[in-house]
Amino acid sequence: MAYGVAYDVTAVRAHFPALAEGAAHFDGPGGSQTPDVVAEAVAGTLRSAVANRGVMTAAERRADAIVTGARRAMADLLAATPQGVVFGRSMTQLTYDMARALAKEWSPGDEVVVTTLDHDANIRPWEQVARAHGVTVRRADFDPESGELSVAAVADLLTERTKVVAVTAASNLLGTRPDVAAIAERAHEAGALVYVDGVHLTPHGLIDTGALGADFYACSPYKFLGPHLGVLAADPALLERIHPDKLLPASDAVPERFELGTLPYELLAGTTAAVDFLADLVPGEGDRRTRLARSMAALEGHERAMLDRLEAGLAEIGGVRTYGAPGRSRTPTTLFTVGGVTPADTYRLLGERGVNAPASSFYALECSRRLGLGDAGAVRAGIAPYTDEQDVDRLLKGVRELAG
Protein backbone atom coordinates (compact mmCIF):
# COMPACT_ATOMS: atom_id res chain seq x y z
CA MET A 1 0.00 0.00 0.00
CA ALA A 2 1.41 3.39 -0.99
CA TYR A 3 0.93 6.20 1.51
CA GLY A 4 2.87 9.00 -0.16
CA VAL A 5 4.36 10.08 3.15
CA ALA A 6 7.81 11.66 3.03
CA TYR A 7 10.54 10.01 5.07
CA ASP A 8 12.57 12.56 7.03
CA VAL A 9 15.86 10.81 7.69
CA THR A 10 17.33 13.89 9.38
CA ALA A 11 14.55 13.86 11.96
CA VAL A 12 15.01 10.12 12.48
CA ARG A 13 18.78 10.46 12.94
CA ALA A 14 18.27 13.06 15.66
CA HIS A 15 17.00 10.26 17.93
CA PHE A 16 20.24 8.23 17.76
CA PRO A 17 22.87 9.46 20.23
CA ALA A 18 25.41 6.93 18.92
CA LEU A 19 25.59 8.78 15.59
CA ALA A 20 27.28 11.69 17.38
CA GLU A 21 30.49 9.63 17.33
CA GLY A 22 30.62 10.34 13.61
CA ALA A 23 30.75 6.85 12.11
CA ALA A 24 28.66 5.83 9.13
CA HIS A 25 26.97 2.65 10.30
CA PHE A 26 26.39 -0.16 7.82
CA ASP A 27 26.55 -2.78 10.58
CA GLY A 28 22.81 -2.78 11.26
CA PRO A 29 22.27 -6.40 10.10
CA GLY A 30 24.40 -7.46 13.05
CA GLY A 31 22.61 -5.12 15.45
CA SER A 32 21.16 -1.67 14.88
CA GLN A 33 21.94 1.48 16.80
CA THR A 34 19.45 2.44 19.50
CA PRO A 35 17.15 5.48 19.57
CA ASP A 36 16.95 7.64 22.66
CA VAL A 37 13.39 6.59 23.49
CA VAL A 38 14.43 2.94 23.73
CA ALA A 39 17.33 3.74 26.04
CA GLU A 40 15.02 5.88 28.17
CA ALA A 41 12.46 3.08 28.43
CA VAL A 42 15.13 0.62 29.56
CA ALA A 43 16.60 3.06 32.08
CA GLY A 44 13.19 4.14 33.31
CA THR A 45 12.24 0.56 34.09
CA LEU A 46 15.47 0.00 35.98
CA ARG A 47 14.78 3.13 38.01
CA SER A 48 11.23 2.02 38.79
CA ALA A 49 9.98 -0.39 41.42
CA VAL A 50 9.43 -3.78 39.80
CA ALA A 51 9.00 -7.25 41.24
CA ASN A 52 7.84 -10.65 40.08
CA ARG A 53 4.61 -10.33 38.13
CA GLY A 54 1.47 -10.18 40.22
CA VAL A 55 -1.49 -8.05 41.26
CA MET A 56 -0.93 -7.36 44.95
CA THR A 57 1.60 -4.50 44.83
CA ALA A 58 2.35 -1.63 42.49
CA ALA A 59 5.74 -3.18 41.70
CA GLU A 60 4.10 -6.47 40.72
CA ARG A 61 1.46 -4.77 38.60
CA ARG A 62 4.10 -2.67 36.86
CA ALA A 63 6.07 -5.77 35.92
CA ASP A 64 2.95 -7.47 34.60
CA ALA A 65 2.00 -4.41 32.55
CA ILE A 66 5.46 -4.30 30.99
CA VAL A 67 5.24 -7.95 29.91
CA THR A 68 1.71 -7.75 28.54
CA GLY A 69 2.53 -4.45 26.84
CA ALA A 70 5.54 -5.98 25.10
CA ARG A 71 3.45 -8.93 23.93
CA ARG A 72 0.89 -6.54 22.43
CA ALA A 73 3.60 -4.48 20.76
CA MET A 74 5.22 -7.50 19.13
CA ALA A 75 1.81 -8.83 18.11
CA ASP A 76 1.12 -5.52 16.34
CA LEU A 77 4.52 -5.62 14.64
CA LEU A 78 4.10 -9.19 13.39
CA ALA A 79 0.31 -9.38 12.92
CA ALA A 80 0.31 -12.08 15.57
CA THR A 81 -1.64 -12.84 18.75
CA PRO A 82 -0.26 -11.46 22.03
CA GLN A 83 -0.85 -14.80 23.77
CA GLY A 84 1.36 -16.44 21.18
CA VAL A 85 4.39 -14.17 21.72
CA VAL A 86 7.28 -15.84 23.54
CA PHE A 87 10.35 -13.97 24.80
CA GLY A 88 13.80 -15.48 25.21
CA ARG A 89 17.50 -14.73 25.45
CA SER A 90 17.93 -14.76 21.66
CA MET A 91 16.49 -16.17 18.46
CA THR A 92 19.14 -18.90 18.66
CA GLN A 93 18.10 -19.92 22.17
CA LEU A 94 14.41 -19.91 21.26
CA THR A 95 15.07 -22.06 18.19
CA TYR A 96 17.07 -24.61 20.16
CA ASP A 97 14.32 -24.73 22.80
CA MET A 98 11.55 -25.17 20.23
CA ALA A 99 13.48 -27.79 18.28
CA ARG A 100 14.00 -29.85 21.45
CA ALA A 101 10.35 -29.51 22.42
CA LEU A 102 9.03 -30.50 18.99
CA ALA A 103 11.44 -33.42 18.74
CA LYS A 104 9.72 -35.12 21.66
CA GLU A 105 7.05 -36.20 19.16
CA TRP A 106 9.44 -37.29 16.41
CA SER A 107 10.35 -40.87 15.54
CA PRO A 108 13.30 -42.41 13.69
CA GLY A 109 12.72 -42.04 9.98
CA ASP A 110 10.94 -38.69 10.31
CA GLU A 111 12.49 -35.80 8.39
CA VAL A 112 13.24 -32.09 8.70
CA VAL A 113 14.18 -29.72 5.89
CA VAL A 114 16.70 -26.89 6.24
CA THR A 115 18.25 -24.61 3.61
CA THR A 116 21.79 -23.58 2.80
CA LEU A 117 20.60 -19.96 2.52
CA ASP A 118 19.90 -19.75 6.24
CA HIS A 119 21.78 -18.38 9.22
CA ASP A 120 23.26 -21.24 11.24
CA ALA A 121 20.73 -20.60 14.00
CA ASN A 122 18.04 -22.01 11.71
CA ILE A 123 20.16 -24.96 10.56
CA ARG A 124 22.27 -26.38 13.37
CA PRO A 125 19.56 -26.66 16.06
CA TRP A 126 17.41 -28.73 13.72
CA GLU A 127 20.30 -30.88 12.53
CA GLN A 128 21.60 -31.56 16.01
CA VAL A 129 18.19 -32.39 17.46
CA ALA A 130 17.36 -34.54 14.43
CA ARG A 131 20.59 -36.49 14.84
CA ALA A 132 19.78 -37.15 18.49
CA HIS A 133 16.37 -38.59 17.55
CA GLY A 134 17.33 -40.59 14.46
CA VAL A 135 15.57 -38.10 12.19
CA THR A 136 16.74 -37.47 8.63
CA VAL A 137 17.86 -33.97 7.60
CA ARG A 138 17.30 -32.83 4.04
CA ARG A 139 19.02 -29.68 2.75
CA ALA A 140 17.49 -27.40 0.15
CA ASP A 141 20.14 -25.58 -1.86
CA PHE A 142 20.00 -22.08 -3.31
CA ASP A 143 21.41 -20.84 -6.61
CA PRO A 144 24.78 -19.23 -5.85
CA GLU A 145 24.68 -17.08 -9.00
CA SER A 146 21.40 -15.34 -8.25
CA GLY A 147 21.34 -15.97 -4.50
CA GLU A 148 17.77 -17.23 -4.91
CA LEU A 149 16.14 -20.15 -3.12
CA SER A 150 13.36 -21.54 -5.30
CA VAL A 151 10.13 -23.00 -4.02
CA ALA A 152 10.92 -26.20 -5.89
CA ALA A 153 14.25 -26.59 -4.09
CA VAL A 154 12.30 -27.04 -0.87
CA ALA A 155 9.14 -28.66 -2.22
CA ASP A 156 11.07 -31.43 -3.99
CA LEU A 157 12.40 -32.59 -0.60
CA LEU A 158 9.02 -32.86 1.12
CA THR A 159 7.54 -36.25 2.01
CA GLU A 160 4.81 -37.53 4.28
CA ARG A 161 7.52 -37.91 6.97
CA THR A 162 8.55 -34.23 6.95
CA LYS A 163 7.93 -32.69 10.36
CA VAL A 164 9.45 -29.22 10.05
CA VAL A 165 10.63 -26.96 7.25
CA ALA A 166 13.06 -24.33 8.57
CA VAL A 167 13.51 -21.43 6.18
CA THR A 168 14.69 -17.84 6.33
CA ALA A 169 12.42 -14.94 5.45
CA ALA A 170 15.51 -13.07 4.23
CA SER A 171 19.15 -14.10 4.01
CA ASN A 172 21.23 -12.16 6.51
CA LEU A 173 24.20 -12.46 4.15
CA LEU A 174 22.66 -11.62 0.77
CA GLY A 175 19.32 -10.07 1.61
CA THR A 176 17.54 -12.62 -0.61
CA ARG A 177 13.86 -13.05 0.23
CA PRO A 178 12.52 -16.50 -0.65
CA ASP A 179 8.84 -16.93 -1.42
CA VAL A 180 8.07 -18.12 2.09
CA ALA A 181 4.31 -18.13 1.58
CA ALA A 182 4.59 -20.51 -1.37
CA ILE A 183 7.09 -22.70 0.48
CA ALA A 184 4.79 -22.79 3.50
CA GLU A 185 1.82 -23.77 1.35
CA ARG A 186 3.70 -26.76 -0.03
CA ALA A 187 5.00 -27.70 3.42
CA HIS A 188 1.52 -27.57 4.92
CA GLU A 189 0.20 -29.77 2.11
CA ALA A 190 2.78 -32.34 3.24
CA GLY A 191 1.67 -31.96 6.86
CA ALA A 192 4.83 -30.18 8.01
CA LEU A 193 5.23 -27.19 10.31
CA VAL A 194 7.09 -24.12 9.05
CA TYR A 195 9.68 -22.38 11.23
CA VAL A 196 10.66 -19.00 9.78
CA ASP A 197 13.79 -17.06 10.73
CA GLY A 198 12.57 -13.50 10.44
CA VAL A 199 15.56 -11.84 12.09
CA HIS A 200 16.83 -10.12 8.94
CA LEU A 201 13.46 -9.31 7.38
CA THR A 202 11.65 -7.77 10.35
CA PRO A 203 13.59 -4.46 10.37
CA HIS A 204 12.79 -3.75 6.73
CA GLY A 205 9.10 -4.26 6.05
CA LEU A 206 5.64 -4.83 7.45
CA ILE A 207 5.42 -8.43 8.65
CA ASP A 208 2.28 -10.55 8.53
CA THR A 209 3.04 -13.98 9.94
CA GLY A 210 -0.29 -15.35 8.78
CA ALA A 211 0.23 -14.22 5.19
CA LEU A 212 3.70 -15.78 5.28
CA GLY A 213 2.24 -19.09 6.43
CA ALA A 214 4.68 -19.21 9.32
CA ASP A 215 3.73 -21.59 12.11
CA PHE A 216 6.63 -20.15 14.07
CA TYR A 217 8.25 -16.77 13.37
CA ALA A 218 11.43 -15.86 15.23
CA CYS A 219 13.11 -12.46 15.32
CA SER A 220 15.43 -10.25 17.38
CA PRO A 221 14.46 -6.77 18.62
CA TYR A 222 18.08 -5.59 18.61
CA LYS A 223 17.99 -5.81 14.81
CA PHE A 224 15.07 -3.35 14.67
CA LEU A 225 16.31 -0.66 17.07
CA GLY A 226 15.47 -2.50 20.30
CA PRO A 227 17.33 -4.30 23.08
CA HIS A 228 19.16 -7.62 22.96
CA LEU A 229 16.68 -10.48 23.25
CA GLY A 230 14.69 -12.85 21.03
CA VAL A 231 11.00 -13.20 20.17
CA LEU A 232 9.01 -16.14 18.86
CA ALA A 233 5.45 -15.77 17.59
CA ALA A 234 3.06 -18.66 17.00
CA ASP A 235 -0.61 -19.51 17.22
CA PRO A 236 -1.41 -20.04 20.92
CA ALA A 237 -3.40 -23.16 19.98
CA LEU A 238 -0.26 -24.63 18.42
CA LEU A 239 1.81 -23.74 21.48
CA GLU A 240 -0.75 -25.51 23.67
CA ARG A 241 0.18 -28.78 21.92
CA ILE A 242 3.90 -28.39 22.67
CA HIS A 243 5.34 -29.23 26.07
CA PRO A 244 8.88 -27.97 26.72
CA ASP A 245 10.95 -28.95 29.72
CA LYS A 246 10.40 -26.51 32.57
CA LEU A 247 10.63 -26.18 36.32
CA LEU A 248 7.82 -27.83 38.28
CA PRO A 249 6.51 -24.67 40.00
CA ALA A 250 6.80 -22.57 36.82
CA SER A 251 3.57 -21.68 35.06
CA ASP A 252 2.23 -24.20 32.54
CA ALA A 253 0.22 -21.50 30.79
CA VAL A 254 0.96 -20.43 27.23
CA PRO A 255 3.16 -18.56 26.45
CA GLU A 256 4.77 -18.53 29.90
CA ARG A 257 5.63 -22.23 29.81
CA PHE A 258 8.24 -21.46 27.11
CA GLU A 259 9.91 -18.63 29.05
CA LEU A 260 12.51 -19.95 31.47
CA GLY A 261 13.03 -17.85 34.59
CA THR A 262 12.16 -14.23 35.22
CA LEU A 263 11.80 -12.11 32.09
CA PRO A 264 14.07 -9.06 31.60
CA TYR A 265 11.46 -6.37 32.25
CA GLU A 266 13.72 -3.51 31.23
CA LEU A 267 14.42 -5.12 27.85
CA LEU A 268 10.73 -5.77 27.27
CA ALA A 269 9.99 -2.10 27.98
CA GLY A 270 12.68 -1.21 25.45
CA THR A 271 11.13 -3.56 22.92
CA THR A 272 7.76 -1.83 23.22
CA ALA A 273 9.49 1.52 22.81
CA ALA A 274 11.27 0.26 19.68
CA VAL A 275 7.99 -0.87 18.10
CA ASP A 276 6.40 2.47 18.95
CA PHE A 277 9.38 4.29 17.45
CA LEU A 278 9.03 2.31 14.22
CA ALA A 279 5.30 3.07 14.15
CA ASP A 280 6.03 6.78 14.36
CA LEU A 281 8.88 7.03 11.84
CA VAL A 282 6.51 9.17 9.81
CA PRO A 283 3.60 11.23 11.17
CA GLY A 284 0.04 10.01 11.03
CA GLU A 285 -3.00 8.86 12.94
CA GLY A 286 -4.41 5.42 13.63
CA ASP A 287 -3.79 2.44 15.85
CA ARG A 288 -0.28 1.04 16.15
CA ARG A 289 -0.64 -1.51 13.35
CA THR A 290 -1.97 1.18 11.00
CA ARG A 291 0.89 3.48 11.90
CA LEU A 292 3.38 0.66 11.44
CA ALA A 293 2.03 -0.02 7.96
CA ARG A 294 2.43 3.62 6.98
CA SER A 295 5.87 4.03 8.52
CA MET A 296 7.30 0.77 7.22
CA ALA A 297 6.11 1.60 3.69
CA ALA A 298 7.94 4.93 3.90
CA LEU A 299 11.00 3.22 5.38
CA GLU A 300 11.09 0.68 2.56
CA GLY A 301 11.10 3.49 0.03
CA HIS A 302 13.93 5.27 1.80
CA GLU A 303 16.04 2.16 2.23
CA ARG A 304 15.47 1.15 -1.40
CA ALA A 305 16.73 4.54 -2.55
CA MET A 306 19.84 4.24 -0.37
CA LEU A 307 20.48 0.69 -1.64
CA ASP A 308 20.10 1.78 -5.26
CA ARG A 309 22.58 4.60 -4.67
CA LEU A 310 25.05 2.21 -3.04
CA GLU A 311 24.82 -0.50 -5.67
CA ALA A 312 25.01 1.96 -8.57
CA GLY A 313 28.16 3.43 -7.03
CA LEU A 314 29.77 0.05 -6.40
CA ALA A 315 29.06 -1.00 -10.00
CA GLU A 316 31.19 1.91 -11.21
CA ILE A 317 34.25 0.88 -9.18
CA GLY A 318 36.63 -1.46 -10.92
CA GLY A 319 37.57 -4.60 -9.04
CA VAL A 320 34.46 -4.65 -6.86
CA ARG A 321 32.36 -7.80 -6.99
CA THR A 322 28.87 -7.99 -5.51
CA TYR A 323 27.00 -11.19 -4.71
CA GLY A 324 23.39 -12.02 -5.43
CA ALA A 325 21.25 -10.52 -8.17
CA PRO A 326 20.44 -6.80 -7.87
CA GLY A 327 16.81 -5.84 -8.41
CA ARG A 328 15.35 -9.06 -7.01
CA SER A 329 13.12 -9.15 -3.94
CA ARG A 330 15.57 -8.54 -1.13
CA THR A 331 16.35 -6.47 1.91
CA PRO A 332 18.66 -3.41 1.63
CA THR A 333 21.79 -5.52 2.08
CA THR A 334 24.87 -5.65 -0.13
CA LEU A 335 27.64 -8.25 0.04
CA PHE A 336 30.84 -7.40 -1.81
CA THR A 337 34.59 -7.87 -2.14
CA VAL A 338 37.31 -5.54 -3.39
CA GLY A 339 39.88 -7.05 -5.73
CA GLY A 340 43.34 -7.28 -4.21
CA VAL A 341 42.12 -6.47 -0.71
CA THR A 342 40.99 -9.17 1.70
CA PRO A 343 37.55 -8.71 3.26
CA ALA A 344 39.17 -8.40 6.68
CA ASP A 345 41.45 -5.63 5.45
CA THR A 346 38.57 -3.91 3.68
CA TYR A 347 36.65 -3.94 6.95
CA ARG A 348 39.63 -2.54 8.87
CA LEU A 349 40.53 0.13 6.33
CA LEU A 350 36.97 1.32 5.99
CA GLY A 351 36.75 1.46 9.77
CA GLU A 352 39.78 3.72 9.82
CA ARG A 353 37.82 6.03 7.55
CA GLY A 354 34.88 6.12 9.91
CA VAL A 355 32.76 3.65 7.95
CA ASN A 356 31.53 0.57 9.80
CA ALA A 357 30.97 -2.20 7.25
CA PRO A 358 32.02 -5.54 8.76
CA ALA A 359 33.40 -8.57 6.95
CA SER A 360 32.49 -12.13 7.90
CA SER A 361 30.23 -15.03 7.07
CA PHE A 362 27.96 -13.60 9.79
CA TYR A 363 26.98 -17.10 10.93
CA ALA A 364 25.50 -17.83 7.49
CA LEU A 365 28.28 -20.36 7.14
CA GLU A 366 26.65 -22.70 4.62
CA CYS A 367 25.62 -19.76 2.46
CA SER A 368 29.11 -18.25 2.50
CA ARG A 369 30.69 -21.56 1.57
CA ARG A 370 28.19 -22.11 -1.23
CA LEU A 371 29.10 -18.69 -2.64
CA GLY A 372 32.75 -19.73 -2.72
CA LEU A 373 33.66 -17.27 0.03
CA GLY A 374 34.61 -19.91 2.58
CA ASP A 375 34.34 -19.22 6.27
CA ALA A 376 35.84 -15.71 5.96
CA GLY A 377 32.90 -14.40 3.94
CA ALA A 378 32.87 -10.89 2.48
CA VAL A 379 32.03 -7.30 3.36
CA ARG A 380 28.38 -6.68 4.20
CA ALA A 381 26.78 -3.23 4.02
CA GLY A 382 23.30 -2.95 5.47
CA ILE A 383 21.00 0.04 5.16
CA ALA A 384 19.14 1.09 8.32
CA PRO A 385 16.46 3.68 9.15
CA TYR A 386 19.18 6.21 10.01
CA THR A 387 21.28 5.70 6.84
CA ASP A 388 21.47 8.83 4.69
CA GLU A 389 23.09 9.77 1.38
CA GLN A 390 26.18 11.09 3.11
CA ASP A 391 26.72 7.70 4.74
CA VAL A 392 26.43 5.94 1.39
CA ASP A 393 28.78 8.38 -0.28
CA ARG A 394 31.37 7.93 2.49
CA LEU A 395 31.27 4.18 1.99
CA LEU A 396 31.66 4.53 -1.77
CA LYS A 397 34.53 6.99 -1.35
CA GLY A 398 36.31 4.54 0.96
CA VAL A 399 35.85 1.63 -1.44
CA ARG A 400 37.15 3.71 -4.35
CA GLU A 401 40.28 4.53 -2.39
CA LEU A 402 40.85 0.87 -1.55
CA ALA A 403 40.23 -0.27 -5.11
CA GLY A 404 42.88 2.13 -6.30
Secondary structure as UniProt FT lines:
FT   HELIX           9..13
FT   TURN            14..15
FT   HELIX           17..21
FT   STRAND          24..25
FT   HELIX           28..30
FT   HELIX           36..47
FT   HELIX           58..78
FT   HELIX           82..84
FT   STRAND          85..88
FT   HELIX           91..103
FT   TURN            104..105
FT   TURN            108..109
FT   STRAND          111..115
FT   TURN            116..117
FT   HELIX           120..122
FT   HELIX           124..132
FT   TURN            133..134
FT   STRAND          136..140
FT   TURN            144..147
FT   HELIX           151..155
FT   TURN            156..157
FT   TURN            160..161
FT   STRAND          162..168
FT   TURN            172..174
FT   HELIX           180..189
FT   TURN            190..191
FT   STRAND          193..197
FT   TURN            199..201
FT   HELIX           202..204
FT   HELIX           209..212
FT   STRAND          216..219
FT   HELIX           221..223
FT   TURN            224..225
FT   STRAND          230..234
FT   HELIX           236..240
FT   TURN            248..249
FT   TURN            254..255
FT   HELIX           256..258
FT   HELIX           265..279
FT   HELIX           288..315
FT   TURN            318..319
FT   STRAND          320..323
FT   TURN            326..327
FT   STRAND          333..338
FT   TURN            339..340
FT   HELIX           343..352
FT   TURN            353..354
FT   STRAND          355..356
FT   STRAND          359..360
FT   TURN            362..363
FT   HELIX           365..370
FT   TURN            371..372
FT   TURN            374..376
FT   STRAND          378..382
FT   TURN            385..386
FT   HELIX           389..403
//
